[in-house]
């Protein structure tokens, strides 16, 4: 009776209690399973694509939440809230394009399926924070779905990063003082090779995935759903799409491109009729856009101060500096919704036809793509965001933005780009060079394309890749792996003859004949291949680095490797000999002898979880045989000494390396990643791949559900205790 009375008293329109945020997220987690294999790699399975995104980003946060947060602080232009004044100008640069209010509007206008993925992304990160109270974010205690649009393209440096901070500061700070801003001069890039069935031993297509990035820049995951998603590979921390990897039928690899699709437009200032600031465009005066931006900056006492700026914009883009009495605007792709859509849809493309359909979005601005599929197709695709421009102007420099003829006129169609689709040679490659020899010498004619299609030209890896590919048939997966670690350094084939000639021309009585006799003999007897035991390699690298610094100094043209080699080989004889004397002296200073085994000084070390770790000669490290890609090695290890160290420690180069064969039964792959997938030094997966990485020893990838189950170490749902 009491129950009936209660029911009778209840309002007829009573609604069931709504679940709390935590209950809603926990219910979402119940649709996700995470399987960790013996290397700690997460294999995430969800009912829907959104479920897979939820679980994948949760697993990433388990692996290294600090890197996720740092990537979004950087992308949102909020890094100064954590790092203080030193991040102020990079934040301002980012905020010239990244406006939270605008991103929220774009999120609301996104396709419904993409909003579901962004919602799941935010939910996964927030559920991780809710279930891991021990994780202390520096700033971002809650993620909103629209934030995913701030970081929609997974390359190591987005288009915005090309804006020089020094003149930006001079313009908006109102001071002419130079900013103490370091320039990263190490080569950055990647190798991608696709092998067609006609050149493979098995008759199956093969793909080499070999990005050269800063170490620990990406996690490795597999994400699957009942909606057709099934992708494995490297994912940039905090993003919800596999950036470089493969699915059940196809694979894709990105290399940084020398395409010029970022332009600088200088405009002449003028006053509007009403006195407002404007700029000339043809015979008109257009109003100068003005946008207030406020940035919070962490102070030494932990409080936040606000710095406010009024930034300027023209029709071409934000104003980034003043030059010769004119203001310079920077024009780049600014379509994060399409960029995110293309990045995710690419992971579900199982054929060349589907890849081309996705590429038609034309929202990939910075990367070439190497592709192979189970049907035997291979391809090299140029970046698809390529503005149409007037060929009479040189867009590789600053153009007159007040001249209407220089304005962008839409985009090139995909079929008008320098692509290579199923080339007759049976291979396609890119090593951050021009696309012209990408399927063999003469496979594309540069004169048929506008000059802005490439500004990087040649590098010594071009010669290396061509020598390996043009001379080889019957590739196996192991053969492609061996090619990726081929020990030749063809750059020294170009550089050393000038040094030898300079030495041989020395007068008989010149003191350098005796002083340099042994170093010259060592280099002349060297086969120019890398190995951990090579003494000649250490001497050659030290000499070449000295030559490089003198040849280029602070001058960094877009085609710096092409220019650098030209300048080094044509340098006067005394420059070559002096550089060798300096190299001998430097090695002796550091190691007590100029004869030292390369592996004794070229080391991999991961001793803390910091994004910029501190190296220490007293702590364990691992010998690495391969050197910088600058000297033509396909395998790359960019290393140098650091304050307090004598040994050289790597910070970028080979990061995730994979070889995939696309068989009728599914992909067969092997891979390795730098160090390990976990960012916590206490984890067994912090550095468990370090030795395999240094040895170039790729491990079989569990992709099929049966293989994943056989290697399973832990199976759980997000939020469950492990």
C-alpha positions as CSV (number, residue, x, y, z in Angstrom):
1,X,0.0,0.0,0.0
2,X,2.8,2.4,0.9
3,X,4.5,1.6,-2.5
4,X,1.3,2.2,-4.4
5,X,0.6,5.4,-2.5
6,X,4.1,6.6,-3.5
7,X,3.5,5.7,-7.1
8,X,0.2,7.5,-7.1
9,X,1.7,10.6,-5.6
10,X,4.5,10.7,-8.2
11,X,4.0,13.2,-11.0
12,X,2.8,11.6,-14.2
13,X,5.6,13.3,-16.2
14,X,8.4,12.3,-13.8
15,X,11.7,11.6,-15.7
16,X,14.3,9.0,-14.7
17,X,17.3,10.5,-13.0
18,X,20.0,11.4,-15.4
19,X,23.4,9.6,-15.0
20,X,26.2,11.6,-13.5
21,X,29.2,12.5,-15.7
22,X,31.2,9.7,-14.1
23,X,28.4,7.2,-14.7
24,X,28.1,8.2,-18.3
25,X,31.8,7.8,-18.9
26,X,31.9,4.5,-17.1
27,X,29.1,3.2,-19.3
28,X,31.0,4.3,-22.3
29,X,34.1,2.5,-21.1
30,X,32.1,-0.7,-20.9
31,X,32.0,-0.8,-24.7
32,X,35.9,-0.8,-24.9
33,X,38.5,-3.5,-24.4
34,X,42.2,-2.8,-24.2
35,X,44.7,-5.6,-24.7
36,X,48.4,-4.9,-23.8
37,X,50.9,-7.1,-25.6
38,X,54.3,-8.1,-24.4
39,X,55.8,-4.8,-25.4
40,X,53.1,-2.9,-23.6
41,X,51.5,-1.8,-26.9
42,X,47.7,-1.2,-26.6
43,X,45.3,-3.0,-28.9
44,X,42.0,-1.2,-28.5
45,X,38.7,-2.7,-29.6
46,X,35.4,-0.8,-29.5
47,X,31.9,-1.4,-30.8
48,X,31.9,1.9,-32.8
49,X,34.7,4.1,-34.1
50,X,33.9,6.5,-31.3
51,X,34.3,3.8,-28.8
52,X,37.7,2.9,-30.3
53,X,38.8,6.6,-30.1
54,X,37.7,6.7,-26.4
55,X,39.8,3.7,-25.6
56,X,42.7,4.6,-27.7
57,X,43.2,8.1,-26.2
58,X,42.6,6.6,-22.7
59,X,45.4,4.1,-23.4
60,X,47.7,6.9,-24.7
61,X,47.1,8.9,-21.4
62,X,48.1,5.8,-19.5
63,X,51.3,5.7,-21.5
64,X,52.3,9.3,-21.2
65,X,49.7,11.9,-20.2
66,X,52.3,14.7,-19.8
67,X,53.2,14.6,-23.5
68,X,49.5,14.7,-24.5
69,X,49.0,17.8,-22.3
70,X,52.1,19.5,-23.6
71,X,51.1,18.9,-27.2
72,X,47.7,20.6,-26.5
73,X,49.1,23.4,-24.5
74,X,51.4,24.1,-27.5
75,X,48.6,23.7,-30.0
76,X,46.1,25.8,-28.1
77,X,48.7,28.6,-27.5
78,X,48.6,28.1,-23.7
79,X,52.1,26.8,-23.0
80,X,53.0,30.0,-21.1
81,X,50.4,29.0,-18.5
82,X,52.8,26.2,-17.5
83,X,56.2,27.3,-18.7
84,X,56.0,31.1,-18.2
85,X,57.6,33.9,-20.2
86,X,59.8,31.7,-22.4
87,X,56.7,30.3,-24.1
88,X,54.9,33.7,-24.6
89,X,55.9,34.3,-28.2
90,X,55.3,30.8,-29.4
91,X,51.8,31.1,-27.8
92,X,51.2,34.3,-29.6
93,X,52.3,32.8,-32.8
94,X,49.9,29.9,-32.3
95,X,47.0,32.2,-31.3
96,X,47.3,34.1,-34.5
97,X,45.4,31.2,-36.1
98,X,44.0,29.2,-33.1
99,X,41.0,31.0,-31.7
100,X,39.0,29.0,-29.1
101,X,35.7,30.7,-30.0
102,X,36.2,30.0,-33.7
103,X,37.2,26.4,-33.1
104,X,34.0,25.9,-31.0
105,X,32.0,27.2,-34.0
106,X,33.8,24.9,-36.4
107,X,33.2,22.0,-34.1
108,X,29.5,22.7,-34.1
109,X,29.5,22.8,-37.9
110,X,31.5,19.6,-38.3
111,X,29.9,16.4,-39.7
112,X,28.0,14.5,-37.1
113,X,30.3,11.5,-37.3
114,X,33.4,13.6,-36.7
115,X,31.8,15.4,-33.7
116,X,31.1,11.9,-32.2
117,X,34.8,11.1,-32.5
118,X,35.8,14.5,-31.0
119,X,33.3,13.9,-28.2
120,X,34.8,10.4,-27.5
121,X,38.3,11.9,-27.6
122,X,37.4,14.4,-24.8
123,X,35.5,11.8,-22.9
124,X,38.5,9.4,-22.9
125,X,40.9,12.0,-21.6
126,X,38.5,13.2,-18.9
127,X,37.7,9.6,-17.8
128,X,41.5,9.0,-17.5
129,X,41.9,12.0,-15.3
130,X,38.8,11.1,-13.2
131,X,40.2,7.6,-12.6
132,X,43.8,8.6,-12.0
133,X,43.7,11.2,-9.3
134,X,47.5,10.8,-8.9
135,X,48.0,12.4,-12.3
136,X,48.4,16.2,-11.8
137,X,47.9,18.2,-15.0
138,X,50.0,21.3,-15.3
139,X,47.1,23.3,-16.7
140,X,44.5,21.2,-18.6
141,X,42.2,19.6,-16.0
142,X,39.4,19.1,-18.5
143,X,39.4,18.6,-22.2
144,X,36.6,19.9,-24.5
145,X,35.7,18.2,-27.8
146,X,36.6,21.3,-29.9
147,X,40.2,21.2,-28.7
148,X,40.9,18.3,-31.0
149,X,40.7,20.8,-33.9
150,X,43.7,22.7,-32.6
151,X,46.0,19.7,-33.4
152,X,44.5,18.1,-36.5
153,X,47.7,17.2,-38.5
154,X,50.2,14.8,-37.0
155,X,53.6,16.0,-38.4
156,X,56.4,17.0,-36.1
157,X,56.2,20.7,-37.0
158,X,53.0,22.2,-38.3
159,X,52.8,25.1,-40.8
160,X,52.5,27.6,-38.0
161,X,55.9,26.7,-36.7
162,X,57.5,28.1,-39.8
163,X,56.9,31.7,-38.5
164,X,60.1,33.1,-37.1
165,X,59.5,34.2,-33.5
166,X,62.3,36.8,-33.5
167,X,60.7,39.3,-35.9
168,X,57.2,38.4,-34.5
169,X,58.4,39.6,-31.0
170,X,60.0,42.7,-32.5
171,X,56.7,43.6,-34.2
172,X,54.3,43.0,-31.3
173,X,56.5,43.7,-28.3
174,X,57.4,47.2,-29.6
175,X,61.0,46.6,-29.0
176,X,63.9,45.9,-31.3
177,X,65.7,43.6,-28.9
178,X,66.6,40.2,-30.2
179,X,64.8,37.2,-28.6
180,X,67.0,34.4,-27.3
181,X,65.4,31.8,-29.5
182,X,67.2,28.6,-30.4
183,X,67.1,27.2,-33.9
184,X,67.0,23.5,-34.5
185,X,69.5,22.8,-37.2
186,X,69.5,19.0,-37.2
187,X,67.9,17.4,-40.3
188,X,64.4,16.3,-39.9
189,X,62.5,14.0,-42.2
190,X,61.7,10.4,-43.0
191,X,62.1,7.6,-45.5
192,X,59.2,5.9,-47.2
193,X,59.5,3.1,-49.8
194,X,56.7,1.2,-51.6
195,X,57.5,-2.0,-53.5
196,X,55.1,-3.3,-56.1
197,X,54.5,-7.1,-56.7
198,X,56.7,-7.1,-59.8
199,X,59.8,-6.3,-57.6
200,X,58.9,-8.5,-54.6
201,X,59.8,-12.2,-54.2
202,X,56.4,-13.1,-53.0
203,X,54.3,-11.1,-55.5
204,X,52.9,-9.0,-52.7
205,X,53.3,-5.3,-52.2
206,X,55.7,-4.1,-49.5
207,X,55.9,-0.8,-47.5
208,X,58.7,0.7,-45.4
209,X,57.5,3.1,-42.7
210,X,60.5,5.0,-41.4
211,X,59.7,8.4,-39.9
212,X,62.6,10.5,-38.6
213,X,61.2,12.5,-35.7
214,X,62.3,13.5,-32.2
215,X,62.3,10.4,-30.0
216,X,59.2,9.5,-28.1
217,X,57.1,11.9,-30.2
218,X,54.6,9.2,-30.9
219,X,52.9,6.2,-29.2
220,X,52.2,2.9,-31.0
221,X,48.6,1.5,-30.9
222,X,46.1,-0.6,-32.7
223,X,42.5,0.5,-32.9
224,X,39.6,-1.6,-34.2
225,X,35.8,-1.3,-34.3
226,X,32.8,-3.1,-35.7
227,X,32.4,-0.1,-38.1
228,X,35.4,-1.1,-40.3
229,X,38.2,0.5,-38.4
230,X,41.3,-1.7,-37.9
231,X,44.6,0.3,-38.0
232,X,48.0,-0.2,-36.4
233,X,50.9,2.2,-36.2
234,X,52.4,5.4,-34.8
235,X,50.1,8.0,-33.3
236,X,51.2,11.5,-32.3
237,X,50.6,12.0,-28.6
238,X,47.0,13.3,-28.0
239,X,45.6,12.6,-31.5
240,X,43.0,10.0,-32.3
241,X,44.2,8.8,-35.7
242,X,47.0,6.6,-36.7
243,X,49.4,8.9,-38.4
244,X,51.7,6.4,-40.0
245,X,50.8,2.7,-40.2
246,X,48.6,0.2,-41.9
247,X,45.2,-1.5,-41.8
248,X,44.1,-5.0,-43.0
249,X,44.5,-4.1,-46.7
250,X,46.7,-1.0,-47.1
251,X,49.4,1.1,-45.5
252,X,50.6,4.7,-45.6
253,X,53.8,6.5,-44.7
254,X,54.4,10.3,-44.6
255,X,57.6,12.1,-45.3
256,X,58.0,15.9,-44.8
257,X,57.7,17.7,-48.1
258,X,59.7,20.4,-49.8
259,X,56.5,21.8,-51.4
260,X,56.1,25.6,-51.1
261,X,52.5,26.1,-50.0
262,X,53.2,28.6,-47.2
263,X,53.6,32.1,-48.6
264,X,54.6,35.5,-47.3
265,X,52.8,38.6,-48.7
266,X,54.2,42.1,-48.1
267,X,51.6,44.9,-48.2
268,X,52.0,48.7,-48.4
269,X,50.2,50.6,-45.6
270,X,47.7,53.3,-46.3
271,X,45.0,55.2,-44.5
272,X,41.3,54.6,-45.1
273,X,39.1,57.6,-45.9
274,X,37.8,57.5,-42.3
275,X,41.4,57.5,-41.0
276,X,41.6,53.8,-40.1
277,X,44.7,51.9,-40.8
278,X,44.6,50.0,-44.1
279,X,46.7,48.5,-46.9
280,X,46.9,48.8,-50.6
281,X,45.5,46.1,-52.8
282,X,45.5,47.0,-56.5
283,X,43.9,50.4,-56.7
284,X,41.9,50.0,-53.5
285,X,42.7,50.5,-49.8
286,X,41.4,47.7,-47.7
287,X,40.9,47.9,-43.9
288,X,43.6,46.3,-41.8
289,X,42.1,43.6,-39.6
290,X,42.7,43.9,-35.9
291,X,42.3,41.1,-33.4
292,X,42.9,41.4,-29.6
293,X,44.6,38.4,-28.0
294,X,45.2,37.8,-24.3
295,X,47.7,35.3,-23.1
296,X,48.1,34.1,-19.5
297,X,51.7,33.7,-18.3
298,X,52.9,31.7,-15.3
299,X,54.9,33.9,-12.9
300,X,57.8,32.8,-10.7
301,X,55.4,32.8,-7.7
302,X,52.9,30.5,-9.4
303,X,50.4,33.2,-10.2
304,X,49.1,34.0,-13.7
305,X,49.6,37.4,-15.3
306,X,47.9,38.4,-18.5
307,X,49.7,39.9,-21.6
308,X,47.4,41.5,-24.1
309,X,48.2,42.2,-27.8
310,X,46.4,43.8,-30.7
311,X,47.4,41.6,-33.7
312,X,47.0,42.6,-37.4
313,X,45.6,40.7,-40.3
314,X,45.3,41.2,-44.0
315,X,43.3,39.2,-46.6
316,X,46.4,37.0,-46.9
317,X,46.6,36.1,-43.2
318,X,48.0,37.3,-39.9
319,X,50.8,39.8,-40.0
320,X,54.0,38.2,-38.6
321,X,56.7,40.9,-39.1
322,X,57.6,44.3,-40.5
323,X,60.1,44.5,-43.3
324,X,61.4,47.5,-45.3
325,X,58.4,49.7,-44.3
326,X,55.9,47.0,-45.2
327,X,54.0,44.5,-43.2
328,X,54.3,40.8,-44.0
329,X,51.4,38.4,-43.7
330,X,51.7,34.6,-43.6
331,X,49.3,32.5,-45.6
332,X,48.8,28.8,-44.8
333,X,46.1,26.1,-44.9
334,X,43.6,26.9,-42.2
335,X,40.9,24.2,-42.4
336,X,41.2,22.0,-39.3
337,X,37.9,20.2,-39.8
338,X,38.9,18.9,-43.2
339,X,42.4,18.2,-42.0
340,X,41.1,16.1,-39.1
341,X,38.6,14.4,-41.4
342,X,41.3,13.5,-43.9
343,X,43.6,12.2,-41.2
344,X,41.1,9.9,-39.8
345,X,39.4,8.7,-43.0
346,X,42.9,7.8,-44.4
347,X,43.2,5.1,-41.7
348,X,40.1,3.4,-43.0
349,X,41.1,3.5,-46.7
350,X,41.7,-0.1,-47.8
351,X,42.5,0.5,-51.4
352,X,44.2,3.1,-53.7
353,X,40.7,4.2,-54.9
354,X,39.6,5.0,-51.4
355,X,42.9,6.8,-50.6
356,X,42.4,9.0,-53.7
357,X,38.8,9.7,-52.6
358,X,40.1,10.8,-49.2
359,X,42.9,12.8,-50.8
360,X,40.3,14.8,-52.7
361,X,39.6,16.7,-49.5
362,X,43.0,18.4,-50.2
363,X,43.6,19.1,-46.5
364,X,47.1,17.5,-46.2
365,X,49.5,20.5,-46.4
366,X,52.9,19.3,-45.2
367,X,53.5,15.6,-46.0
368,X,54.1,13.4,-49.0
369,X,52.5,10.0,-48.8
370,X,53.9,6.6,-49.8
371,X,51.2,3.9,-50.1
372,X,50.8,0.2,-50.8
373,X,47.8,-2.1,-50.7
374,X,46.9,-5.8,-50.9
375,X,45.7,-5.4,-54.5
376,X,49.3,-4.7,-55.5
377,X,49.0,-0.9,-55.9
378,X,51.7,1.4,-54.9
379,X,51.8,5.2,-55.0
380,X,53.7,8.4,-54.1
381,X,51.3,11.3,-53.5
382,X,52.4,14.9,-53.2
383,X,50.6,17.0,-50.5
384,X,47.2,17.9,-51.7
385,X,46.9,21.4,-50.3
386,X,48.6,23.4,-53.1
387,X,47.4,26.9,-53.9
388,X,47.2,27.9,-57.5
389,X,49.5,30.9,-58.1
390,X,50.8,33.1,-61.0
391,X,54.0,31.4,-62.3
392,X,55.5,34.8,-63.1
393,X,56.2,35.4,-59.4
394,X,58.7,33.6,-57.2
395,X,56.7,32.5,-54.2
396,X,59.8,31.0,-52.6
397,X,60.5,34.5,-51.2
398,X,58.3,37.4,-50.1
399,X,55.8,38.5,-52.8
400,X,54.0,41.8,-53.2
401,X,50.7,41.3,-51.5
402,X,49.4,44.6,-52.7
403,X,49.5,43.3,-56.3
404,X,46.3,41.4,-57.0
405,X,48.1,39.1,-59.4
406,X,50.0,37.4,-56.5
407,X,46.9,36.4,-54.6
408,X,46.0,32.7,-54.3
409,X,43.5,31.5,-56.8
410,X,42.0,28.3,-55.4
411,X,43.8,24.9,-55.2
412,X,45.4,22.6,-57.7
413,X,43.4,19.5,-58.4
414,X,44.9,16.3,-57.1
415,X,45.6,14.9,-60.7
416,X,47.6,18.1,-61.5
417,X,50.2,17.3,-58.8
418,X,53.5,15.4,-59.2
419,X,52.1,12.1,-58.1
420,X,53.4,8.6,-59.0
421,X,50.7,6.0,-59.3
422,X,51.8,2.4,-60.0
423,X,55.0,3.5,-61.7
424,X,56.5,1.1,-64.3
425,X,59.7,0.8,-62.3
426,X,57.8,-1.2,-59.6
427,X,58.9,1.1,-56.7
428,X,58.2,4.5,-55.3
429,X,60.2,6.3,-52.6
430,X,60.7,9.6,-50.9
431,X,63.5,10.7,-48.5
432,X,62.6,14.3,-48.1
433,X,63.8,15.2,-51.5
434,X,62.2,16.4,-54.7
435,X,59.6,14.0,-56.2
436,X,61.2,13.9,-59.6
437,X,63.3,10.7,-59.2
438,X,60.7,9.1,-56.9
439,X,60.2,6.0,-59.1
440,X,63.7,6.1,-60.7
441,X,65.7,8.7,-62.5
442,X,63.6,10.7,-64.8
443,X,60.3,9.4,-63.6
444,X,58.9,12.9,-63.3
445,X,60.0,16.0,-65.3
446,X,60.4,19.1,-63.0
447,X,59.9,21.5,-66.0
448,X,56.3,20.3,-66.3
449,X,55.4,21.7,-62.9
450,X,55.5,25.1,-61.2
451,X,58.7,25.8,-59.3
452,X,56.8,26.0,-56.1
453,X,56.1,22.2,-56.2
454,X,59.5,21.6,-54.6
455,X,62.2,23.8,-52.9
456,X,64.3,21.1,-51.3
457,X,65.9,19.4,-54.2
458,X,68.5,16.6,-53.7
459,X,70.0,15.2,-50.6
460,X,72.5,12.3,-50.3
461,X,69.8,9.8,-49.3
462,X,68.4,10.3,-52.8
463,X,71.5,8.6,-54.2
464,X,71.4,5.9,-51.6
465,X,67.8,5.0,-52.2
466,X,68.1,5.0,-55.9
467,X,71.2,2.7,-55.7
468,X,69.3,0.2,-53.6
469,X,66.0,0.3,-55.4
470,X,67.1,0.4,-59.1
471,X,69.5,-2.4,-58.6
472,X,67.3,-4.9,-56.7
473,X,64.5,-7.2,-57.7
474,X,63.0,-9.9,-55.6
475,X,62.5,-7.9,-52.4
476,X,61.4,-9.7,-49.3
477,X,60.2,-8.1,-46.1
478,X,63.6,-8.9,-44.6
479,X,65.3,-7.5,-47.7
480,X,63.4,-4.2,-47.4
481,X,64.4,-4.0,-43.7
482,X,68.0,-4.6,-44.6
483,X,67.8,-1.8,-47.2
484,X,66.4,0.5,-44.5
485,X,69.6,-0.2,-42.5
486,X,72.0,-0.4,-45.4
487,X,75.3,0.9,-44.0
488,X,76.5,3.1,-46.8
489,X,77.1,6.8,-46.3
490,X,77.1,8.1,-49.9
491,X,77.5,11.7,-48.7
492,X,81.1,11.0,-47.9
493,X,81.6,9.7,-51.4
494,X,81.0,13.3,-52.5
495,X,82.9,15.1,-49.7
496,X,86.1,13.1,-49.0
497,X,87.7,13.3,-52.5
498,X,88.2,17.1,-52.1
499,X,89.9,16.6,-48.7
500,X,92.2,13.9,-50.1
501,X,93.1,16.1,-53.1
502,X,93.9,19.0,-50.7
503,X,96.2,16.8,-48.7
504,X,97.9,15.3,-51.7
505,X,98.7,18.7,-53.1
506,X,100.5,19.8,-49.9
507,X,104.2,20.6,-50.4
508,X,106.5,18.0,-49.2
509,X,107.8,20.1,-46.3
510,X,104.4,21.3,-45.1
511,X,103.9,20.4,-41.4
512,X,100.4,19.2,-42.1
513,X,101.8,16.3,-44.2
514,X,103.1,14.7,-41.1
515,X,100.4,15.9,-38.7
516,X,97.5,14.6,-40.8
517,X,99.1,11.5,-42.4
518,X,97.5,9.0,-40.1
519,X,94.0,10.6,-40.1
520,X,94.1,10.8,-43.9
521,X,95.3,7.2,-44.2
522,X,92.4,6.1,-41.9
523,X,89.9,7.9,-44.0
524,X,91.4,6.7,-47.3
525,X,91.2,3.1,-46.2
526,X,87.6,3.4,-45.0
527,X,84.8,1.7,-46.9
528,X,82.5,4.6,-46.0
529,X,80.1,2.4,-44.2
530,X,78.8,2.8,-40.7
531,X,79.3,0.4,-37.8
532,X,79.6,0.5,-34.1
533,X,83.3,-0.5,-34.4
534,X,84.3,2.0,-37.0
535,X,87.0,4.5,-36.0
536,X,87.0,6.3,-39.4
537,X,83.3,7.2,-39.0
538,X,83.8,9.2,-35.9
539,X,86.6,11.2,-37.5
540,X,84.7,11.7,-40.7
541,X,81.6,12.9,-38.9
542,X,83.6,15.3,-36.7
543,X,85.3,16.7,-39.8
544,X,82.1,17.0,-41.9
545,X,80.2,18.7,-39.0
546,X,83.0,21.3,-38.9
547,X,82.8,21.8,-42.6
548,X,79.0,22.0,-42.5
549,X,79.0,24.8,-39.9
550,X,81.5,26.8,-41.9
551,X,79.7,26.2,-45.2
552,X,76.3,27.4,-44.0
553,X,76.7,29.2,-40.7
554,X,73.3,30.7,-39.8
555,X,72.2,30.6,-43.5
556,X,69.5,27.9,-43.8
557,X,68.1,28.0,-47.3
558,X,65.2,25.6,-47.9
559,X,67.5,23.3,-49.9
560,X,70.2,23.5,-47.3
561,X,71.6,20.0,-47.9
562,X,71.9,20.6,-51.6
563,X,73.5,24.0,-51.0
564,X,75.6,22.7,-48.1
565,X,77.2,19.9,-50.2
566,X,77.9,22.3,-53.0
567,X,79.6,24.7,-50.7
568,X,81.6,22.0,-48.9
569,X,82.9,20.3,-52.0
570,X,83.9,23.7,-53.6
571,X,85.6,25.1,-50.4
572,X,89.3,26.0,-50.7
573,X,91.8,23.3,-49.8
574,X,92.9,25.0,-46.6
575,X,89.3,24.9,-45.3
576,X,89.2,21.1,-45.7
577,X,92.6,20.7,-44.0
578,X,91.9,23.1,-41.2
579,X,88.6,21.4,-40.5
580,X,90.4,18.0,-40.3
581,X,93.0,19.5,-37.8
582,X,90.1,20.8,-35.7
583,X,88.3,17.5,-35.8
584,X,91.4,15.6,-34.6
585,X,91.9,18.2,-31.9
586,X,88.3,18.0,-30.7
587,X,88.2,14.2,-30.6
588,X,91.5,14.1,-28.7
589,X,90.1,16.7,-26.2
590,X,87.0,14.7,-25.6
591,X,88.3,11.1,-25.6
592,X,92.0,11.3,-25.2
593,X,92.6,10.1,-28.8
594,X,91.3,10.9,-32.2
595,X,90.9,7.2,-32.9
596,X,87.7,6.1,-31.1
597,X,85.1,3.5,-32.0
598,X,81.9,5.1,-33.2
599,X,79.7,3.0,-30.9
600,X,81.7,4.1,-27.9
601,X,80.6,7.7,-28.4
602,X,77.3,7.5,-30.4
603,X,74.8,6.5,-27.7
604,X,71.1,6.0,-27.0
605,X,70.0,6.9,-23.5
606,X,66.7,7.2,-21.9
607,X,67.1,7.9,-18.2
608,X,64.1,10.0,-17.3
609,X,60.6,10.7,-18.5
610,X,61.1,14.4,-19.2
611,X,60.3,15.7,-22.6
612,X,63.7,17.2,-22.7
613,X,65.8,14.8,-20.8
614,X,69.2,15.4,-19.1
615,X,71.9,13.1,-20.5
616,X,74.6,11.7,-18.2
617,X,77.8,9.9,-19.2
618,X,77.7,8.1,-15.8
619,X,74.4,6.4,-16.5
620,X,73.8,3.4,-18.8
621,X,73.5,4.0,-22.5
622,X,73.5,1.8,-25.7
623,X,75.9,1.9,-28.6
624,X,74.2,2.9,-32.0
625,X,76.0,2.3,-35.3
626,X,74.0,4.5,-37.6
627,X,74.8,8.2,-37.8
628,X,73.0,11.3,-39.0
629,X,71.0,11.1,-42.2
630,X,72.9,14.2,-43.4
631,X,75.7,12.0,-44.6
632,X,73.4,9.8,-46.7
633,X,72.5,7.0,-44.3
634,X,68.9,5.9,-44.6
635,X,68.8,4.9,-40.9
636,X,69.1,8.2,-39.0
637,X,70.4,8.9,-35.5
638,X,70.9,12.7,-34.9
639,X,73.2,13.0,-31.9
640,X,75.5,15.5,-30.3
641,X,77.3,16.2,-27.0
642,X,75.5,18.1,-24.3
643,X,76.5,20.2,-21.3
644,X,78.5,17.9,-19.0
645,X,78.8,15.0,-21.5
646,X,81.6,13.8,-23.7
647,X,79.6,11.2,-25.5
648,X,77.1,12.0,-28.2
649,X,73.4,11.2,-27.4
650,X,70.6,10.9,-29.9
651,X,67.4,12.9,-29.7
652,X,65.8,12.3,-33.1
653,X,66.1,10.2,-36.2
654,X,64.6,6.7,-36.6
655,X,61.7,6.6,-34.3
656,X,59.0,4.1,-35.4
657,X,60.3,1.7,-38.1
658,X,58.0,-0.9,-39.7
659,X,58.1,-3.1,-42.8
660,X,54.7,-4.4,-43.9
661,X,53.9,-7.1,-46.5
662,X,50.3,-7.2,-47.7
663,X,49.3,-10.8,-48.3
664,X,46.0,-12.3,-49.2
665,X,45.6,-13.5,-45.6
666,X,46.3,-10.1,-44.2
667,X,49.3,-7.9,-43.4
668,X,52.5,-9.4,-42.0
669,X,54.5,-6.7,-40.3
670,X,57.5,-6.2,-38.1
671,X,58.4,-3.0,-36.2
672,X,60.4,-1.3,-33.5
673,X,60.1,2.0,-31.7
674,X,62.7,4.1,-30.0
675,X,63.1,3.0,-26.4
676,X,59.6,1.9,-25.5
677,X,56.0,3.1,-25.5
678,X,55.7,4.2,-21.8
679,X,56.8,7.5,-20.5
680,X,57.3,6.4,-16.9
681,X,60.8,5.2,-16.0
682,X,59.2,2.7,-13.6
683,X,57.4,0.9,-16.4
684,X,58.9,-2.2,-17.9
685,X,58.0,-0.7,-21.3
686,X,60.0,2.5,-20.7
687,X,63.1,1.2,-22.6
688,X,62.4,-2.4,-23.3
689,X,62.9,-1.9,-27.1
690,X,66.1,0.2,-26.8
691,X,68.5,-2.6,-27.7
692,X,66.4,-3.9,-30.6
693,X,66.1,-0.3,-31.8
694,X,69.9,0.2,-31.7
695,X,70.4,-3.1,-33.5
696,X,67.8,-2.5,-36.2
697,X,66.0,-5.6,-35.0
698,X,62.3,-5.3,-35.9
699,X,59.8,-7.4,-33.9
700,X,56.8,-9.3,-35.3
701,X,53.6,-7.2,-35.0
702,X,50.5,-9.0,-33.6
703,X,47.7,-7.6,-35.8
704,X,45.3,-10.5,-36.2
705,X,43.0,-11.0,-33.2
706,X,44.5,-14.5,-32.6
707,X,48.0,-13.1,-32.6
708,X,47.0,-10.3,-30.3
709,X,45.4,-12.8,-27.9
710,X,48.5,-15.0,-28.0
711,X,50.7,-12.1,-26.9
712,X,48.3,-10.7,-24.4
713,X,49.8,-9.7,-21.1
714,X,46.8,-7.7,-19.8
715,X,43.1,-7.4,-20.9
716,X,40.9,-4.7,-19.3
717,X,38.4,-2.0,-19.8
718,X,39.2,1.7,-19.2
719,X,38.9,2.6,-15.6
720,X,39.6,-0.9,-14.3
721,X,42.6,-1.4,-12.0
722,X,45.5,-3.1,-13.6
